[in-house]
Amino acid sequence: MNKTPAENPMVDAGWLRALQAQASQPPLRPRVPLWAGDSLIGSVEPDFLCQISLQPLSNGHEQLLKEERSGVSGWCLQGEVSAGLNRVAAALQTAGLAGVWRNEQLAVHNERGERLGTVERAAVRPLGITTHAVHLVGQTADGRFWVQQRSLTKANDPGLWDTLMGGMISAADTLQTALVRETWEEAGLELGKLGDVTACGRLSMRRPSEDGMGAGYVVEHIDWYRCTVPQGLRPVNQDGEVEQFCLMDARELLSRMQHNEFTTEAALIQAAVLGLT
């Protein structure tokens, strides 16, 4: 597995190109900016927010205004960011335009990475708000991979294979606390008992989403790590979101990846581990 993709007969070069292309897909339809005050926080389809009803603010001003800035039309959220975005999220849910409601707040940042507020997770894809996630690749001492099959009832990618752990970073978490928490919740493993936990890079995803009745857009940054799972430790799911865990050697892993049995994110991360990208 240490050959380049072009030299490795096990690697379908067309599949690898298609996989890489999945990480950067344009929206299905045009989108316009979503601002909060002077800051860009997301994007929406031009008339998407016309479908929801919001009460005016206490000062009588509308909560969402159509504006034009430097010749670009978009929508601007008025007032306090967290309160305003969560009112929008509730209105989207009422209109049947939100994703699966999680009662989980995610951080909302401006273009400089400064945190401006939080919003219900169900609203981030319809509003094109950038999210952050963390993944952990787990290998045994002999190089085999611990992977999980996502629950068959998951809203996204049910039944597909994934890395040992992958989860969203909530507003209450830092990257490190999310790594610790998600490793326990998804795999029942304590991070401190794993060997050689190493930060390996960041994967950025842009692609259309089915949320918002097909009007959503994913913008996500995934920080991923590798570790060694010591002999005798086996992952055991704690939160009901994993169907099963399995050990795969590199050959089986690559074969299943090329048969599109893995999520796009997991395939891209594990392709990097295998030296394919």
LUMLUM-566535 format. One record per residue: residue in three letters; x, y, z of N, C-alpha, C, O in turn. Coordinates in pm, whole numbers, padded with zeros to 5 digits, always signed. Atoms other than C-alpha are relative to their C-alpha. Example, Ala and Ser with C-alpha at 12.3 -4.5 7.8 and 13.67 -1.06 7.14 Angstrom:
// residues 2
ala+00089-00119+00000+01230-00450+00780+00090+00120+00000+00194+00118+00066ser-00082-00119-00006+01367-00106+00714-00077+00109+00073-00026+00220+00090
***
This chain:
// residues 277
met+00082-00122+00000+00000+00000+00000+00084+00126+00000+00031+00235+00018asn-00085-00119-00002+00300+00233-00018+00033+00050-00140+00118+00138-00156lys-00019-00052+00135+00286+00279-00396-00088+00121-00021-00184+00143+00053thr+00087-00111+00035+00143+00591-00554-00127-00057-00061-00126-00170-00109pro+00123+00051+00056-00221+00561-00669+00015-00049-00144-00043-00151-00182ala-00016+00038+00139-00112+00548-01034+00073-00132-00015+00053-00204-00113glu-00079+00122+00008+00127+00259-00959-00068-00118+00067-00028-00232+00045asn+00061+00105-00081-00104+00061-00732-00118-00061-00075-00218+00007-00096pro+00109+00060+00077-00321-00187-00926-00128-00016+00080-00234-00039+00021met+00120+00013-00082-00562-00204-00630-00085+00127-00001-00201+00124+00040val+00068-00128-00007-00659+00162-00671-00060+00036-00136+00011+00041-00237asp+00069-00048+00120-00917+00270-00928+00017+00152-00004-00041+00224+00077ala-00030-00143+00006-00790+00613-01032-00125+00083-00022-00136+00194+00030gly+00125-00073+00023-01135+00717-01155-00081+00014+00127-00139+00119+00154trp+00069-00008-00129-01288+00631-00819+00064+00103+00090-00006+00181+00156leu-00069-00094-00087-01021+00831-00637-00027+00144-00043-00048+00230+00043arg+00030-00136+00047-01079+01138-00857-00143+00039+00037-00169+00151+00079ala+00140-00028-00033-01454+01111-00803-00016+00025+00150-00092+00113+00191leu+00006-00019-00145-01404+01076-00427+00049+00139+00038-00014+00207+00118gln-00055-00132-00030-01188+01387-00414-00093+00111-00045-00105+00214+00021ala+00093-00102+00050-01442+01579-00622-00119+00017+00093-00178+00125+00100gln+00114-00009-00091-01712+01498-00367+00024+00096+00116-00070+00141+00180ala-00032-00090-00111-01530+01714-00113-00025+00146-00034-00030+00231+00055ser+00018-00140+00041-01590+02030-00315-00102+00007-00112-00066+00014-00230gln+00110-00005+00097-01928+02040-00487-00071+00134+00010-00093+00184+00120pro+00074-00126-00004-02109+02358-00585-00144-00024+00045-00192-00137+00041pro+00143+00015-00034-02465+02424-00464-00080-00043-00122-00039-00020-00236leu+00088+00040+00110-02746+02279-00671-00061+00120-00070-00087+00117-00190arg+00060-00122+00053-02889+02628-00717+00074+00120+00060+00146+00104+00159pro-00069-00118-00053-02762+02985-00662-00036+00025+00147-00146-00006+00192arg+00022-00037-00138-02723+03104-00303+00044+00144+00021+00126+00196-00054val-00035-00138-00032-02700+03448-00147+00050+00006+00143+00022-00084+00221pro-00056-00007-00135-02519+03565+00167-00107+00012+00109-00214+00068+00088leu+00076-00023-00122-02667+03544+00514+00092+00074+00095+00195+00021+00136trp-00082-00082-00089-02531+03822+00732-00064+00010+00138-00186-00004+00152ala+00045-00041-00133-02559+03898+01102+00075+00129+00030+00195+00128+00054gly-00068-00129-00010-02486+04267+01139+00094+00017-00117+00052+00008-00232asp-00099-00019+00106-02165+04328+00944+00069-00130-00040+00154-00128-00129ser-00075+00125+00019-02056+03962+00947-00074-00098-00089-00196-00113-00079leu+00055+00109+00080-02111+03688+00690+00001-00126+00085+00104-00165+00138ile+00007+00120-00084-02234+03377+00871-00050-00123-00076-00044-00234-00022gly+00052+00114+00073-02385+03156+00601-00050+00041-00137-00014+00146-00189ser+00059-00029+00131-02580+03140+00276-00131-00075-00012-00151-00180+00050val+00131+00062+00022-02932+03058+00161-00039+00017-00147+00013+00104-00217glu+00057-00025+00132-03120+03014-00162-00081+00130+00007-00140+00160+00111pro+00051-00138-00005-03257+03359-00259-00135+00018+00067-00152+00111+00146asp+00135-00018-00057-03623+03309-00163-00031-00099+00111-00146-00110+00154phe+00023+00104-00100-03576+03034+00094-00065+00055+00127-00158-00005+00180leu+00049-00053-00126-03641+03255+00395-00135+00071-00013-00194+00111+00088cys+00135-00053+00020-03960+03393+00239-00106-00100+00046-00223-00064+00061gln+00095+00106-00034-04121+03062+00339-00030-00008+00149-00116-00087+00190ile+00023+00007-00145-04104+03126+00715-00060+00130+00049-00049+00235-00015ser+00065-00116-00061-04293+03362+00941+00067+00030+00134+00079-00058+00219leu-00065-00042-00124-04119+03559+01217-00070+00124+00055-00106+00215-00019gln+00055-00118-00064-04263+03802+01467+00104+00112+00001+00223+00084+00012pro-00097-00111-00009-04105+04151+01465+00069+00001+00136+00019-00055+00233leu-00070-00018-00126-03851+04235+01732-00078+00095+00090-00173+00159+00045ser+00073-00084-00097-03961+04422+02045+00000+00147-00040-00088+00222+00000asn-00003-00140+00046-03858+04751+01879-00079+00021-00128-00078+00130-00185gly+00082-00011+00120-04088+04677+01585+00072-00029-00129+00008-00035-00234his-00077+00029+00122-03808+04600+01339-00016-00147-00039-00036-00233+00046glu+00004+00137+00049-03818+04290+01122+00128-00074+00042+00235-00014+00051gln-00116+00078-00041-03587+04007+01231+00092-00034-00117+00212-00051-00099leu-00078+00030+00120-03475+03933+00874-00033+00104-00106-00149+00132-00134leu+00018-00100+00105-03422+04193+00605+00077-00040-00124+00188-00092-00116lys-00074+00013+00124-03331+04165+00240+00082+00126-00020+00030+00237-00009glu-00088-00115+00017-03032+04389+00174+00088-00021-00122+00101-00132-00173glu-00100+00006+00106-02784+04472-00099+00127+00068+00051+00124+00182+00097arg-00128-00053-00046-02419+04522-00012+00102-00015-00112+00127-00126-00160ser-00100+00001+00108-02160+04617-00272-00051-00074-00123+00022-00149-00188gly+00059+00060+00119-02397+04506-00544-00044-00143+00017-00089-00205-00080val+00040+00140-00025-02469+04167-00379-00123-00002+00090-00122+00056+00198ser+00122+00011-00079-02819+04088-00255+00011-00116+00097+00073-00218+00066gly-00002+00106-00099-02865+03882+00058-00100+00028+00110-00183+00118+00100trp+00088-00015-00115-03043+03845+00390+00084+00039+00122+00197-00008+00139cys-00070-00044-00120-02945+04015+00716-00085-00026+00123-00201+00015+00131leu+00064+00026-00127-03035+03894+01063+00018+00120+00091+00129+00172+00105gln-00004-00116-00088-03121+04175+01302+00004-00043+00147-00047-00149+00182gly+00001+00026-00143-03059+04187+01676+00106-00100+00045+00202-00126-00027glu-00098+00090-00060-02874+03942+01900+00006-00130-00080-00097-00186-00118val-00018+00108+00097-02728+03657+01697-00062-00131+00046-00141-00190-00028ser+00051+00130-00045-02809+03350+01908-00152-00002+00007-00216-00094-00044ala+00146-00004-00012-03164+03453+01988-00065+00005-00138-00163-00064-00164gly+00057-00013+00133-03230+03554+01629+00009-00128-00081-00088-00169-00144leu-00018+00123+00077-03087+03240+01472-00088-00112+00054-00139-00193-00024asn+00084+00107-00054-03276+03014+01710-00148+00026-00025-00226-00069-00032arg+00137-00028+00044-03601+03193+01627-00018-00044-00146-00121-00100-00183val+00005+00046+00139-03523+03130+01261-00006-00152-00006-00082-00209-00084ala-00001+00147-00003-03447+02764+01341-00138-00054+00036-00185-00149-00026ala+00133+00045-00041-03783+02725+01519-00101+00020-00113-00188-00064-00135ala+00092-00027+00112-03963+02885+01224+00023-00097-00114-00072-00140-00181leu-00030+00100+00103-03784+02652+00983-00060-00135+00037-00115-00205-00049gln+00058+00126-00043-03893+02353+01190-00151+00001-00020-00208-00096-00069thr+00145-00011+00017-04254+02474+01190-00040-00014-00147-00144-00073-00179ala+00028+00005+00144-04240+02510+00811+00045-00131-00065+00028-00149-00186gly-00048+00126+00056-04089+02163+00769+00127+00014-00081+00152-00066-00171leu-00119-00030+00079-03763+02310+00639+00130-00018+00077+00237+00014+00025ala-00121+00025-00079-03520+02217+00917+00044-00145-00018-00032-00229-00066gly-00045+00138-00007-03308+01906+00947-00057-00068+00123-00152-00018+00184val+00045+00072-00121-03352+01653+01227+00031+00086+00123+00145+00129+00142trp-00016-00087-00118-03406+01851+01549+00078-00075+00108+00039-00185+00147arg-00089+00069-00095-03130+01768+01800+00000+00060+00140+00052-00001+00233asn-00016-00071-00126-03172+02020+02084+00148+00013+00035+00189-00004+00150glu-00145-00016-00016-02800+02078+02033+00043+00129-00068+00013+00153-00185gln-00046-00128+00053-02640+02417+01986+00140-00014-00060+00228-00075-00001leu-00131-00006+00064-02352+02466+01742+00045+00145-00007-00037+00236-00017ala-00054-00136+00004-02121+02766+01738-00013+00059-00141-00005-00012-00241val+00008-00075+00126-02161+03030+01466+00114+00102-00001+00128+00181+00093his-00117-00086+00009-01850+03216+01350-00009+00092-00121-00083+00065-00216asn-00012-00086+00118-01772+03503+01117+00115-00050-00087+00176-00153-00057glu-00104+00044+00093-01523+03482+00831+00139-00001+00062+00228-00067+00009arg-00130-00003-00068-01235+03554+01071+00009-00109+00108+00109-00118+00179gly+00000+00107-00099-01330+03257+01290-00040+00045+00139-00024-00030+00235glu+00044-00051-00130-01465+03473+01570-00142-00049+00029-00230-00041-00056arg+00131+00054-00038-01758+03321+01757-00099+00114+00026-00071+00205+00104leu+00101-00104-00012-02073+03533+01728-00122-00046+00079-00195+00037+00135gly+00119+00051-00067-02336+03306+01879-00014-00148-00023+00082-00215-00060thr+00026+00143+00019-02499+02964+01859-00135-00017-00069-00217+00075-00075val+00126+00031+00067-02781+02794+01669-00029-00149+00012+00063-00230+00021glu+00042+00141+00002-02979+02470+01680+00059-00071-00121+00056-00019-00233arg-00068+00076+00105-02800+02204+01478-00088-00024-00123-00037-00029-00235ala+00091+00030+00112-03109+02135+01263-00004+00109-00105-00048+00085-00217ala+00010-00113+00092-03077+02477+01101+00127+00029-00078+00124+00111-00170val-00127-00043+00060-02711+02484+00997+00008-00028-00149+00062+00055-00223arg-00010+00030+00143-02745+02312+00658-00092+00090-00083-00047+00145-00183pro+00083-00092+00078-03047+02511+00535+00056+00142-00006+00038+00213-00105leu-00055-00136-00005-02866+02831+00641+00145+00006-00047+00205+00113-00042gly-00137+00001+00051-02528+02726+00499+00104+00044+00101+00206+00101+00063ile-00091-00042-00107-02357+02786+00834+00112-00103+00014+00087-00224+00013thr-00116+00089-00010-02007+02641+00871-00001-00076+00132-00025-00018+00238thr-00007+00084-00119-01976+02351+01114+00139-00061+00012+00219-00058-00082his-00130+00062-00027-01680+02174+01271-00023-00139+00060-00114-00159+00140ala+00013+00138-00047-01633+01802+01337+00138-00056+00029+00240+00003-00006val-00126+00067-00032-01368+01562+01463-00015-00148-00031-00120-00207-00004his-00002+00144+00030-01277+01210+01347+00126-00062+00060+00228+00005+00077leu-00113+00076-00054-01049+00945+01494+00015-00130-00078-00078-00210-00086val-00034+00125+00068-00882+00670+01290+00071-00089+00101+00172-00049+00159gly-00060+00091-00097-00804+00371+01508+00059-00122-00068-00008-00188-00147gln-00067+00118+00056-00552+00100+01415+00056-00086+00112+00089-00038+00220thr-00066+00092-00092-00419-00205+01591+00151+00006-00026+00196+00067-00122ala-00146-00002+00014-00047-00262+01639+00045-00063-00131+00152-00028-00183asp-00039+00063+00126-00042-00481+01327-00055+00074-00123-00043+00025-00235gly+00041-00085+00112-00197-00204+01114-00142-00014-00047-00183+00058-00138arg+00140+00012+00039-00558-00320+01088-00079+00119+00054-00037+00185+00148phe+00082-00117-00030-00834-00059+01111-00127-00041+00074-00199-00130+00031trp+00131+00010-00064-01117-00042+01362-00092+00100-00068-00063+00220-00071val+00097-00087+00065-01417+00097+01174-00138-00029+00056-00163-00137+00110gln+00137+00017-00047-01781+00147+01265-00097+00005-00117-00075+00075-00216gln+00112-00014+00092-02098+00089+01070-00104+00089+00066-00147+00062+00178arg+00096-00094-00056-02337+00377+01124-00135-00068+00019-00172-00158-00057ser+00132+00056-00027-02676+00296+01271-00088+00006-00124-00082+00100-00203leu+00091+00004+00114-02937+00195+01016-00110+00103+00010-00183+00127-00086thr+00103-00102-00018-03164+00464+01161+00056+00142+00001-00017+00238+00026lys-00059-00134+00005-02919+00754+01129-00066+00082-00111-00102+00028-00216ala+00061-00086+00102-03060+01052+00940+00090+00016-00122+00042+00027-00234asn-00096-00017+00110-02743+01086+00732+00085-00126-00015+00137-00179+00083asp-00086+00115+00032-02559+00798+00564-00027-00123+00086+00067-00183+00137pro+00027+00119-00083-02740+00517+00751+00063-00124-00061+00056-00146-00182gly-00055+00128+00042-02561+00184+00735+00134+00005-00070+00192-00100-00098leu-00132-00009+00063-02244+00317+00574+00108-00018+00106+00085+00003+00225trp-00114+00014-00090-01903+00246+00724+00068+00135+00020+00062+00223-00065asp-00058-00128-00040-01713+00522+00900+00133-00029+00071+00171-00144+00091thr-00120+00015-00081-01391+00585+01091-00039-00056+00138-00157-00074+00166leu+00029+00048-00136-01360+00455+01448-00097+00093+00071-00187+00048+00140met+00087-00100-00063-01525+00778+01564-00008+00123-00088+00092+00166-00145gly+00017-00127+00068-01668+01084+01398-00118+00074+00058-00226+00016+00071gly+00111-00073-00060-01879+01356+01553+00014+00149-00014+00124+00202-00035met+00005-00145+00008-01982+01719+01543+00054+00062+00128+00041+00004+00236ile-00046-00076-00116-01821+01973+01776-00109+00096+00039-00141+00189-00035ser+00110-00084-00045-02099+02133+01977+00052+00133+00053+00172+00152+00071ala-00036-00131-00053-02104+02489+02106+00059-00010+00140+00134+00078+00183ala-00050+00018-00136-02027+02354+02453+00139-00061+00003+00201-00068+00109asp-00126+00073+00006-01711+02177+02334+00114+00084-00058+00091+00179-00134thr-00118-00034+00077-01357+02258+02237+00030-00121-00089-00034-00226-00075leu-00040+00113+00082-01190+02037+01977+00044-00117+00089+00006-00231+00063gln-00052+00106-00086-01017+01842+02255-00110-00066+00081-00113-00189+00093thr+00107+00063-00079-01325+01792+02472-00094-00079-00089-00149-00181-00046ala+00084+00076+00093-01523+01683+02165+00066-00132-00035-00001-00235-00045leu-00073+00123+00030-01253+01430+02081-00015-00101+00113-00040-00219+00089val+00013+00088-00116-01266+01287+02433-00143-00052+00013-00165-00172+00029arg+00140+00038-00020-01646+01287+02457-00049-00095-00108-00109-00198-00079glu+00051+00082+00111-01720+01146+02113+00068-00138-00003+00005-00237-00040thr-00068+00129-00003-01456+00872+02151-00067-00092+00102-00080-00212+00078trp+00069+00081-00099-01634+00755+02464-00142-00032-00046-00184-00148-00041glu+00141+00023+00035-01993+00800+02338-00015-00097-00117-00102-00184-00115glu+00014+00084+00119-01938+00632+02002+00071-00134+00014+00022-00235-00036ala-00080+00123-00002-01673+00374+02085+00026-00055+00140+00086-00162+00152gly-00022+00050-00135-01669+00338+02465+00146-00010+00038+00184-00092+00121leu-00144+00003-00026-01295+00410+02467+00043+00129+00068-00001+00238+00031glu-00057-00117-00066-01107+00643+02700+00123+00043-00077+00214-00036-00102leu-00107-00050+00085-00874+00863+02500+00137-00024+00064+00233-00056-00006gly-00128+00016-00069-00601+00837+02764+00054-00142-00004+00172-00163+00022lys-00045+00139+00008-00587+00458+02720+00038-00041-00141+00078-00155-00164leu-00038+00027+00138-00524+00482+02344+00143+00047-00022+00188+00142+00041gly-00139-00035+00024-00172+00498+02208+00019+00094-00117-00059+00092-00213asp-00046-00083+00113-00004+00757+01987-00112+00083-00061-00124+00088-00184val+00107-00086+00053-00303+00991+01954+00065+00122-00064+00132+00201+00003thr-00072-00101+00077-00185+01230+01682-00095+00077-00090-00174+00018-00163ala+00075-00084+00095-00347+01523+01502+00065-00010-00137+00186+00008-00150cys-00056+00027+00134-00307+01458+01130-00039+00102-00106+00027+00109-00210gly+00034-00098+00103-00483+01737+00944-00145+00042+00007-00219+00005+00098arg+00137-00049+00009-00804+01908+00843-00054-00027-00139+00012+00002-00239leu+00073+00024+00124-01050+01803+00574-00117+00097-00005-00193+00108+00091ser+00111-00094+00016-01292+02065+00441-00096-00053-00105-00055-00095-00213met+00105+00052+00088-01622+01963+00281-00095+00111-00041-00134+00194+00041arg+00105-00089+00052-01859+02163+00061-00085-00082-00096-00035-00133-00197arg+00087+00079+00087-02158+01988-00091-00147+00027+00033-00178+00071+00143pro+00142-00019-00027-02536+02007-00126-00050-00094+00110+00007-00200+00134ser+00062+00078-00108-02755+01878+00157-00149-00011-00026-00210+00079-00084glu+00144+00020+00016-03106+01735+00159-00080+00081+00101-00201+00098+00082asp+00072-00081-00099-03195+01946+00464-00061+00122-00069-00012+00169-00171gly+00067-00115+00060-03432+02233+00394-00073-00037-00127-00085+00044-00218met+00068+00049+00120-03623+02021+00139+00091+00013-00121+00047+00051-00230gly-00096-00004+00111-03309+02006-00073+00067+00134-00019+00145+00151-00114ala-00058-00134+00013-03211+02370-00018+00121+00021+00090+00172+00132+00100gly-00112-00014-00092-02931+02298+00230+00135-00009-00069+00145-00054-00184tyr-00137+00007+00052-02557+02326+00181+00094-00025+00117+00090+00045+00218val-00098+00036-00103-02279+02164+00385+00128+00079-00020+00187+00078-00129val-00135-00058-00007-01973+02368+00476+00057-00047+00133+00013-00003+00239glu-00048+00061-00124-01772+02169+00728+00150-00019-00002+00208-00059-00103his-00143+00025-00020-01416+02153+00860+00014-00116+00098-00042-00112+00208ile-00017+00120-00082-01311+01814+00999+00147-00012+00040+00233-00031-00046asp-00134+00027-00051-01002+01784+01218+00007-00149+00032-00078-00202+00103trp-00006+00144-00021-00887+01424+01218+00131-00044+00065+00236+00017+00047tyr-00108+00053-00083-00661+01219+01441+00018-00148-00031-00071-00214-00084arg-00028+00144+00005-00497+00876+01441+00038-00047+00139+00087+00031+00221cys-00043+00058-00128-00439+00644+01734+00024-00149-00020-00016-00208-00121thr-00014+00145-00006-00336+00290+01819-00091-00052+00110-00085-00007+00224val+00087+00064-00098-00598+00078+01991+00074-00122+00055+00096-00218-00018pro-00080+00110-00056-00406-00151+02231-00071-00135-00008-00194-00143-00007gln+00055+00134+00001-00453-00525+02216-00083-00022+00125-00043+00014+00236gly+00089+00026-00112-00741-00633+02436-00109+00104+00017-00209+00079+00084leu+00105-00102-00003-00938-00307+02394-00087-00015-00124-00036-00025-00236arg+00094+00009+00111-01250-00333+02180-00101+00113+00012-00152+00137+00122pro+00101-00105-00007-01482-00046+02090-00139-00056+00024-00177-00159-00032val+00138+00037-00031-01835-00071+02230-00083+00128+00000-00057+00218+00080asn+00080-00122+00011-02096+00187+02132-00080+00027+00127-00130-00065+00192gln+00071-00041-00120-02258+00386+02413-00127+00079-00028-00214+00088+00059asp+00111-00094+00024-02510+00617+02241-00103-00048-00101-00192+00028-00139gly+00099+00053+00092-02702+00391+02004+00013+00043-00143-00076+00017-00224glu-00015-00052+00135-02564+00554+01690+00090-00085-00089+00119-00048-00202val-00089+00089+00076-02342+00265+01577-00064-00138-00008-00108-00192+00094glu+00057+00133+00020-02467-00063+01429+00098-00108+00047+00058-00203+00114gln-00102+00097-00038-02139-00253+01478+00138+00057-00026+00154+00154-00099phe-00139-00030+00028-01761-00228+01487+00063-00122-00067+00019-00235-00048cys-00064+00108+00073-01531-00431+01266+00147+00033-00020+00184+00150-00036leu-00141-00015+00033-01159-00485+01213+00020-00033-00149-00022-00140-00195met-00028+00024+00141-01048-00452+00850+00148+00024-00026+00208+00119+00026asp-00136-00028+00043-00704-00488+00700-00006+00100-00116-00113+00132-00166ala-00005-00106+00101-00590-00234+00442-00064-00042-00131-00129+00038-00198arg+00056+00049+00126-00691-00451+00148-00153+00002+00002-00217+00050-00092glu+00146+00001-00009-01048-00502+00267-00053+00143+00011-00154+00176-00050leu+00041-00139-00017-01075-00138+00373-00008+00070-00136-00109+00133-00168leu-00003-00065+00131-00976-00015+00027-00107-00056-00093-00172+00018-00166ser+00102+00061+00085-01204-00263-00147-00138+00054+00033-00215+00089-00056arg+00132-00050-00040-01506-00153+00055-00014+00150-00030-00122+00196-00065met+00004-00142+00035-01416+00214+00005-00033+00017-00147-00114+00102-00184gln+00021-00013+00144-01406+00162-00371-00137-00053-00045-00181-00025-00157his+00138+00040+00026-01747-00006-00355-00099+00097+00065-00218+00068+00076asn+00082-00107-00055-01877+00315-00191-00079-00045+00123-00194-00006+00143glu+00063+00045-00123-01956+00141+00138+00032+00091+00118-00022+00073+00227phe-00039-00094-00105-01796+00425+00341-00057+00138-00028-00084+00174-00143thr+00036-00141+00020-01907+00782+00400+00112+00070-00076+00227+00026-00075thr-00100-00077+00075-01731+01037+00184+00112+00047+00091+00230+00036+00056glu-00100-00051-00092-01554+01188+00484+00097-00109+00045+00218-00090+00043ala-00084+00110-00047-01430+00855+00615+00090-00052-00111+00207-00081-00087ala-00081+00048+00112-01312+00744+00271+00115+00096-00030+00226+00051-00058leu-00105-00098+00026-01118+01067+00220+00108-00004+00109+00227+00002+00079ile-00097+00005-00110-00956+01048+00564+00084-00127-00009+00206-00123+00006gln-00074+00126+00004-00864+00682+00527+00083-00014-00126+00184-00084-00126ala-00085-00005+00119-00737+00739+00174+00130+00073+00033+00236+00035-00017ala-00121-00071-00042-00494+00986+00331+00089-00089+00085+00211-00089+00068val-00078+00091-00083-00389+00729+00591+00070-00105-00085+00184-00143-00055leu-00058+00102+00089-00327+00475+00311+00100+00058-00098+00159-00015-00177gly-00097-00064+00088-00111+00730+00130-00049+00017-00142+00033+00027-00234leu+00055-00013+00135-00348+00765-00167-00018+00145-00042-00033+00174-00161thr+00021-00142+00032-00386+01143-00143+00111+00084+00061+00112+00206+00046
***
